[in-house]
């Protein structure tokens, strides 16, 4: 038995768990590094390369971290690793969503990036979203990340398919996306209430990196959000009746409903049920436009403002 194994065997359970995770992290990083050919990341292979994939110094260079520090990671040294470095390593090693989640879990960290998937969005839930057409419906998490939506919702406030996944967040869109903003009839009131609801929700997540990162992004990108945030307003309720001005079908009056997907506060299905027959007819038209595909959208904007 090696000295390390002996020390691990006699260590307290929590320490043993941390030790095992460090070695799993080291092995995982090596395996991901060795599978990437230099040509995949724009590096020359050279004639004297013995490593099947990238060298340690190349990973360090691509992720902008020190070579010694990265080497210590692969040696399972007891060092602290920040979420920013983990994010850089995930990008440099071209990890997919599952691998990225595994990396952060092994490092004992919370991924601060906006959610692009949600365990609650099962195939059955996606089918339900489709069945609700032409009612616009989406799945949001507590941070207002939009992690699933049907076709009608995808064209309700902007062309959501054209928005990068990391920006598919109702707060980000409400404060920074011109198309989204122009579709909300009472924009200033909606922005103020969203900031107040976000402050109320964040009280239970003050130390979580993902929430802190979202707040940082909003403060950096929107003076209007900073002004609303600095009011320290807190509300828990949502406005049930909403008015939108869709670029393809015109004015829509809808009733907003939240349907929680589990017994605890978390992911929810947001629906906008038409409040009158005219809105229902216009939503049906919007659904048909969405079904035709994005390629034809630019040819049929709606110019009626009422």
Secondary structure as the mmCIF struct_conf table of DSSP 4:
data_model
#
loop_
_struct_conf.conf_type_id
_struct_conf.id
_struct_conf.beg_label_comp_id
_struct_conf.beg_label_asym_id
_struct_conf.beg_label_seq_id
_struct_conf.end_label_comp_id
_struct_conf.end_label_asym_id
_struct_conf.end_label_seq_id
HELX_RH_AL_P HELX_RH_AL_P1 UNK A 3 UNK A 10
BEND BEND1 UNK A 11 UNK A 11
HELX_RH_AL_P HELX_RH_AL_P2 UNK A 13 UNK A 34
TURN_TY1_P TURN_TY1_P1 UNK A 35 UNK A 35
BEND BEND2 UNK A 36 UNK A 36
HELX_RH_3T_P HELX_RH_3T_P1 UNK A 38 UNK A 41
TURN_TY1_P TURN_TY1_P2 UNK A 42 UNK A 42
BEND BEND3 UNK A 47 UNK A 48
BEND BEND4 UNK A 51 UNK A 53
HELX_RH_AL_P HELX_RH_AL_P3 UNK A 56 UNK A 63
TURN_TY1_P TURN_TY1_P3 UNK A 64 UNK A 64
HELX_RH_AL_P HELX_RH_AL_P4 UNK A 67 UNK A 74
TURN_TY1_P TURN_TY1_P4 UNK A 75 UNK A 76
HELX_RH_AL_P HELX_RH_AL_P5 UNK A 83 UNK A 92
TURN_TY1_P TURN_TY1_P5 UNK A 93 UNK A 94
HELX_RH_AL_P HELX_RH_AL_P6 UNK A 97 UNK A 106
TURN_TY1_P TURN_TY1_P6 UNK A 107 UNK A 108
BEND BEND5 UNK A 113 UNK A 113
HELX_LH_PP_P HELX_LH_PP_P1 UNK A 114 UNK A 115
BEND BEND6 UNK A 116 UNK A 116
TURN_TY1_P TURN_TY1_P7 UNK A 119 UNK A 120
HELX_RH_AL_P HELX_RH_AL_P7 UNK A 123 UNK A 131
TURN_TY1_P TURN_TY1_P8 UNK A 132 UNK A 134
BEND BEND7 UNK A 135 UNK A 135
STRN STRN1 UNK A 136 UNK A 140
TURN_TY1_P TURN_TY1_P9 UNK A 142 UNK A 143
STRN STRN2 UNK A 145 UNK A 145
STRN STRN3 UNK A 146 UNK A 149
HELX_RH_AL_P HELX_RH_AL_P8 UNK A 151 UNK A 154
TURN_TY1_P TURN_TY1_P10 UNK A 155 UNK A 156
BEND BEND8 UNK A 157 UNK A 158
HELX_RH_3T_P HELX_RH_3T_P2 UNK A 160 UNK A 162
BEND BEND9 UNK A 163 UNK A 163
HELX_RH_3T_P HELX_RH_3T_P3 UNK A 165 UNK A 167
STRN STRN4 UNK A 169 UNK A 169
HELX_RH_AL_P HELX_RH_AL_P9 UNK A 170 UNK A 176
HELX_RH_AL_P HELX_RH_AL_P10 UNK A 178 UNK A 182
TURN_TY1_P TURN_TY1_P11 UNK A 183 UNK A 183
STRN STRN5 UNK A 184 UNK A 184
TURN_TY1_P TURN_TY1_P12 UNK A 185 UNK A 186
HELX_RH_AL_P HELX_RH_AL_P11 UNK A 187 UNK A 202
TURN_TY1_P TURN_TY1_P13 UNK A 203 UNK A 204
TURN_TY1_P TURN_TY1_P14 UNK A 206 UNK A 207
HELX_RH_AL_P HELX_RH_AL_P12 UNK A 209 UNK A 221
HELX_RH_AL_P HELX_RH_AL_P13 UNK A 223 UNK A 229
TURN_TY1_P TURN_TY1_P15 UNK A 230 UNK A 232
BEND BEND10 UNK A 240 UNK A 240
STRN STRN6 UNK A 241 UNK A 246
TURN_TY1_P TURN_TY1_P16 UNK A 247 UNK A 249
STRN STRN7 UNK A 250 UNK A 260
BEND BEND11 UNK A 261 UNK A 266
STRN STRN8 UNK A 268 UNK A 274
BEND BEND12 UNK A 275 UNK A 276
HELX_RH_AL_P HELX_RH_AL_P14 UNK A 277 UNK A 292
HELX_RH_3T_P HELX_RH_3T_P4 UNK A 294 UNK A 299
#
